[in-house]
Amino acid sequence: MTTKIKVVEFDKQNIELSTETLAVRSKESKDSLYLKLNNKLLTFTKTKHTIPINNFTSALHLSMCAIDLKRGDKIICSINSSPTVPEVIRHYDAEPIFVDVAKDSFQIDLTKLKLLIDSTRSKKLKGIFISHMDGELFPISQINKIIGGRQITIIEDASLTLGLDRQEIDHIADIKLFSLDNALSRFAFFTTNNDEMFQRAKLLSNNGLVYEESASVDYIYDVLDLGCNYQPSKLDTMFALSTLEVLTNHLAVRRLIAKKYTLAFSNLPNVSILELKDNHSYARFIIRIYQNRDTFALELKERGIQTRLHYIPVHLLTYYKNKYDFKINSFPNALQNYYQILSLPIHSALTNDDVEHIIESVKAVAKHRYQSTVGKH
């Protein structure tokens, strides 16, 4: 059967909203649109400085520039990170230092993180990259306690927390990155409360170029450092604004779907899910299949349901496996997740019929497989 229900699909309401307002917003200046977008962002997070960026990878790259990452420096990150994270670190010839996830969790293991930091006294340890896996708010306040008074920068991928109550953690990270990517455009924010990091990032986000304010003409410029052009287009800014305008509604829809999934899947044989949580964006809904996860996914595909894996542990990827001589069991908790977890579709483009089809399909596959297993014994 052809896959009909995708894991990620851009919300049609967002497209329609952008189309309707395109004519009006196209007459506004880029600066005016950015001001509206920035003000909207500040309703979700409190920060002193923001810089609009053309995509999340660029924002991540710029954050490494802002902390002046150099060859041989070290950045700690989860072994279950998106491969984009260690990739950007390696572009600076710096070293990603990986930490396993907690058992039966998708978040970085705080106990192992503490052991690593306590055992790493090198001044080359420049930062920690933290993300909120699947949309569950990570207790980032614990990172400050682990670091103590050491000069280690905290960089947070806060994308999946937009719309959540960030009051207790909003002030902790030195740099916060937000992605507003969608099917039609790419956009991200680099944000910080640190004046020095902001000034460096702002300079490097525009090719390290500045114009001479004291010149009698306005076309005299200078290059103070090596940067890149990270600036988004006007069209990307318009779509990003539309994305933020419907974000709260999308969050509410995903939470409703997550509640339905949780009720439906709570007592399935050989399937487990995490408990429903209030401060969770449910950007992804992950289930655990205890036996033959891949055949489970294949049966769902045959029923027209796409699934995904977030993420393949980095130490299993060829480049990192060869570069650092990792063994398959170097990170046992992430490895167990890799063999068992599966991401189901959860987004606001799903219809009620789609959700019911997913629920009934997962239940049917789980029960059929269980009955087949019992029958063999």
Summary of the structure (lengths in Angstrom):
residues: 377
radius of gyration: 22.3
end to end distance: 31.2
largest distance: 88.4
contacts: 1168
relative contact order: 0.16
helix: 43%
strand: 17%
